[in-house]
Amino acid sequence: MPGSRHRFRLRAAPREERQLSPEEQRRILRERALALAREPEREEAAAGLEVVEFLLAYERYGIESSYIREVYPLKDLTPLPCTPPFVLGIMNVRGKILSVIDIRKFFDLPQKGLTDLNRVIIVHDDFMEFGILADAILGVRLIPVRELQPSLPTLTEVRADYLKGVTEERLVVLDGGAILSDRRIVVHDEAAGGAG
Amino acid sequence: MDDKDRKFMNHLLAIFKVEADEHLKRISSGLIELEKAAPPEMLAEIVEVVFREAHSLKGAARSVNLTDLEALCQMMEGVFAAMKRQELKGSPGLFDLLQQAVDHVGRILPVVEGKRSAKEKALHRELINRLAEAAKGGETGSGISEAELRQAESEEAAGTEDPPPTSEPGAVPPEPPARLPPQQLAPPESPADAAEQVSSPGVTETVRVATTKLSSVLLQSEEMLSAKLAAGQRVVQMRETRSAFVAWKKEWAKILPIAHGVRKLSEKPAEAGAGERFEEIRRESARLLDFLEWNGAFMKSLEGKHVVEAKTAEYDSRVLGGMVNNLLDDMKKVMMFPFSSLLEIFPKVVRDLSRDHGKEVELDSRGGEIEVDRRILEEMKDPLVHLVRNCIDHGIERPGEREGKNKERHGTVTILVAPKDNKVEIVVADDGAGIGIARVRDAVRKLGLVPPEKMAELPDEDLLPYVFQSGVSTSPIITEISGRGLGLAIVREKVEKLGGTISLESQPDAGTTFRILLPLTVATFRGILVRAGEQAFVLPTTHVERVVGLKTDEIKTVENRETIQLDGRAVSLAKLGDVLQLPAKKQDKERSGRFQAVVLAVGDRRIAFLVDEIMNEQEVLLKNLGPQLARVRNLSGATVLGNGRVVPILNVPDLMKSAVMSALPSAGVGPEARTEEGRRESVLVVEDSITSRTLLKNILESAGYDVVTAVDGIDAFTRLRSVDFDLVVSDVDMPRMNGFDLTAKIRGDRKLSEMPIVLVTALESREDRERGIDVGANAYIVKSSFDQSNLLEVIRRLV
């Protein structure tokens, strides 16, 4: 994708540098900078997916940034009794209680390794909101949709319904919408035995 | 249309929907009033109201370019205009038609800009035609039946184009509309509007604010409560520090005479021949004494400073407390809404339901002006609708049947809202047949809720409360709306969750009355903080009957269940940790043979719950657990303590049920299942990440070790000095003191040098591994290849 950028630089750079006054140089540089700043955005925005990339148990995952409210450091986590194992507990985010879940357990991925898990990615849509545990946030990047390929069973063990796809560099892009709207993630549990 | 315009349009549509909904509600309730045949002088007034509402709705629809809606409203307005001119009289058929139109608009409102089905379109057109006819007054209009609609639909399918008044739904104009109805302009922004509002006396100024914004403000002001509690706690801590000064003073007073004595001794002139050494001691002790005196003075000034600071802190805490209380009080008032906003849906509910059931029912609702917390209103909507449905479906008899009983043909459903000592009471009553107690008895017997031998002696009045049990239904047939016996259980649950109570009375052929008592606000209540295992929980004080101390021999096993004697009655005993299914570990109790229990009561049922510690009682604020945890067994929410800790709040009715379930195999309070030998091996886990720490702890605990945790090297070393451990498991990368340094420090300590140390680390390089071995670690586990079996294997080899 940065092809156009390189071409531009190669073509424009070598010729004039010597004879130009500092002002002119500055002007040209600014123009170039502006052009560089603008071009790629137009080209790629159409079919790109802005994704926040994070690390979880030595695997890289991505989730669309539009589903992310914020990333929160995990300081205190209160475990809750009587909840399924993928619910790690609850935390206080500015007065609001939010649950934190371990997507590995929700996806039934094998638990391997011991990791730091001190970041919480708060994901949301209109009806749902919770925190996803992560080891570290690697950054935000734009992934052209055409680079996403359907997952191969060998690449990841996450079920296809939760996946947007996998990139060439094995970044597993999760389908935030599907996870948020999955009813299996909602805990709705009555006290056992009405007969009592 | 570019993005900005579309956004603007969507915004307008959202406002329109809110506004339209209000107009519709008013039209609908106006229609019901009209149908009730109100006195003639009122009649004109009501017609005027519905006419204006229809007119405003029409204008609003036009402003967002919903021409099809506009056309329909135009027709409704026409009918009302004719009624206004007294050219048209209301008839049941006409009212049906108008209600149908209102329903139709209400149905398409949420997707007003989307595509509509052929059936909807057909209905839309038919409604317009009928209303137009009705307005002419030629024939009295009537409701549209399914069959007619089908016919219209097929005609529609045969036809080609939509008729002119209905524009293509979903078409939105490229330009923002030129005219907006006045309601859409936020009043304070326009000076003219503001002036108008100020000039109208007697009317309180109002601003329309989205509830989401309001809720967020409320949330933040509620959060101030934890600031208040935290400030209070600081004051308590400072008082404790002050008492430390008292202890110091005591010691100081003891040592002072000795110091004086030493001073005198050292000031005596040295005896001849005492030697150089004595001189030296004398000089040094003089210095020591000087320091001691300086130290005494210093401590005293420090104490003085502390006293001043503590006073300031106390003052600040008081001021903050007052401010927070005021803020919360005002905020609560902001959240108060009149009941009428909830009651206004009922005329229609009653009308529709009684039609469907072929019954004649009148609604009498009073107390709409009483204000309660909006969140309570929201939560109470479904329960109240359910109760009213119950009254109509089960309670009120058909007209013929009623006449046979010498009752009026039409039944009455009463909804009465009234304040009752700081609470609000909602009464939902009908004058119908009453609850068939025989059916309740049947259902209770079938479900086995009461042992059969006791069934016979159970008096009728004791049976009534069982209708709140899930599975108990008095309806012989299951209808769409009731009869599955779930409804009342859910009603009770909602009411109890809000901190209220529900009861009922029923007399054969005189009717049934439900009484709901609710708090006015949901904000705070008092709770008792208890500890089970290592977790703290809050028990709402309203459900706590008392707290008791017990000795082992006071616990008796009756029919395989543990019980204690309380006021001469046996009360069953359950362990809170077991009921909550907390991981069974050394629930530290047997040390003294003394237990603490909290007796919880719901209705007249009591169960004592054993806890590991009763910490204190305090004000708590119930917060829900977030949308992902819609309902968690045994929990009703969580609260944030003054120190910032989040603590779950227990749901007592749930706990009582769970206790009955978990008590089946004897809870085993007395001698606990101990591990093989007497003492368990104890492990210190040092890890700065909370999740890893918890994971390691859980793994080790389930493998039978006693585990203590520390957050970094310094913390760990302090613990190692004070308690004996068999092994240390430590992370490497930690703040303050890392794992390598901790290992080196342990090896350098005389007492601890033999302690087995396992380093668990993210550092995989060979140098790191070598460094770990250099400083003296016994094992080095790399996190990426970590799994519990290799950790346990390594530990087993080391201890």
Boltz contact constraints between the chains, C-beta under 6 A:
constraints:
  - contact:
      token1: [A, 58]
      token2: [B, 784]
      max_distance: 6.0
  - contact:
      token1: [A, 77]
      token2: [B, 690]
      max_distance: 6.0
  - contact:
      token1: [A, 78]
      token2: [B, 646]
      max_distance: 6.0
  - contact:
      token1: [A, 80]
      token2: [B, 648]
      max_distance: 6.0
  - contact:
      token1: [A, 81]
      token2: [B, 580]
      max_distance: 6.0
  - contact:
      token1: [A, 81]
      token2: [B, 581]
      max_distance: 6.0
  - contact:
      token1: [A, 81]
      token2: [B, 582]
      max_distance: 6.0
  - contact:
      token1: [A, 82]
      token2: [B, 632]
      max_distance: 6.0
  - contact:
      token1: [A, 82]
      token2: [B, 633]
      max_distance: 6.0
  - contact:
      token1: [A, 82]
      token2: [B, 634]
      max_distance: 6.0
  - contact:
      token1: [A, 83]
      token2: [B, 632]
      max_distance: 6.0
  - contact:
      token1: [A, 90]
      token2: [B, 625]
      max_distance: 6.0
  - contact:
      token1: [A, 90]
      token2: [B, 638]
      max_distance: 6.0
  - contact:
      token1: [A, 90]
      token2: [B, 646]
      max_distance: 6.0
  - contact:
      token1: [A, 92]
      token2: [B, 640]
      max_distance: 6.0
  - contact:
      token1: [A, 92]
      token2: [B, 646]
      max_distance: 6.0
  - contact:
      token1: [A, 95]
      token2: [B, 219]
      max_distance: 6.0
  - contact:
      token1: [A, 95]
      token2: [B, 220]
      max_distance: 6.0
  - contact:
      token1: [A, 95]
      token2: [B, 223]
      max_distance: 6.0
  - contact:
      token1: [A, 97]
      token2: [B, 623]
      max_distance: 6.0
  - contact:
      token1: [A, 97]
      token2: [B, 625]
      max_distance: 6.0
  - contact:
      token1: [A, 97]
      token2: [B, 626]
      max_distance: 6.0
  - contact:
      token1: [A, 97]
      token2: [B, 638]
      max_distance: 6.0
  - contact:
      token1: [A, 98]
      token2: [B, 626]
      max_distance: 6.0
  - contact:
      token1: [A, 99]
      token2: [B, 626]
      max_distance: 6.0
  - contact:
      token1: [A, 99]
      token2: [B, 628]
      max_distance: 6.0
  - contact:
      token1: [A, 99]
      token2: [B, 629]
      max_distance: 6.0
  - contact:
      token1: [A, 113]
      token2: [B, 783]
      max_distance: 6.0
  - contact:
      token1: [A, 113]
      token2: [B, 784]
      max_distance: 6.0
  - contact:
      token1: [A, 113]
      token2: [B, 786]
      max_distance: 6.0
  - contact:
      token1: [A, 114]
      token2: [B, 692]
      max_distance: 6.0
  - contact:
      token1: [A, 114]
      token2: [B, 783]
      max_distance: 6.0
  - contact:
      token1: [A, 114]
      token2: [B, 786]
      max_distance: 6.0
  - contact:
      token1: [A, 116]
      token2: [B, 689]
      max_distance: 6.0
  - contact:
      token1: [A, 117]
      token2: [B, 691]
      max_distance: 6.0
  - contact:
      token1: [A, 118]
      token2: [B, 689]
      max_distance: 6.0
  - contact:
      token1: [A, 128]
      token2: [B, 627]
      max_distance: 6.0
  - contact:
      token1: [A, 129]
      token2: [B, 627]
      max_distance: 6.0
  - contact:
      token1: [A, 130]
      token2: [B, 628]
      max_distance: 6.0
  - contact:
      token1: [A, 186]
      token2: [B, 628]
      max_distance: 6.0
  - contact:
      token1: [A, 186]
      token2: [B, 630]
      max_distance: 6.0
  - contact:
      token1: [A, 187]
      token2: [B, 629]
      max_distance: 6.0
  - contact:
      token1: [A, 187]
      token2: [B, 632]
      max_distance: 6.0
  - contact:
      token1: [A, 188]
      token2: [B, 630]
      max_distance: 6.0
  - contact:
      token1: [A, 188]
      token2: [B, 631]
      max_distance: 6.0
  - contact:
      token1: [A, 189]
      token2: [B, 631]
      max_distance: 6.0
  - contact:
      token1: [A, 189]
      token2: [B, 632]
      max_distance: 6.0
  - contact:
      token1: [A, 189]
      token2: [B, 633]
      max_distance: 6.0
  - contact:
      token1: [A, 191]
      token2: [B, 633]
      max_distance: 6.0
  - contact:
      token1: [A, 191]
      token2: [B, 654]
      max_distance: 6.0
  - contact:
      token1: [A, 191]
      token2: [B, 657]
      max_distance: 6.0
  - contact:
      token1: [A, 191]
      token2: [B, 658]
      max_distance: 6.0
  - contact:
      token1: [A, 192]
      token2: [B, 661]
      max_distance: 6.0
  - contact:
      token1: [A, 193]
      token2: [B, 657]
      max_distance: 6.0
  - contact:
      token1: [A, 193]
      token2: [B, 661]
      max_distance: 6.0
  - contact:
      token1: [A, 194]
      token2: [B, 470]
      max_distance: 6.0
  - contact:
      token1: [A, 194]
      token2: [B, 471]
      max_distance: 6.0
  - contact:
      token1: [A, 195]
      token2: [B, 447]
      max_distance: 6.0
  - contact:
      token1: [A, 195]
      token2: [B, 449]
      max_distance: 6.0
  - contact:
      token1: [A, 196]
      token2: [B, 657]
      max_distance: 6.0
  - contact:
      token1: [A, 196]
      token2: [B, 660]
      max_distance: 6.0
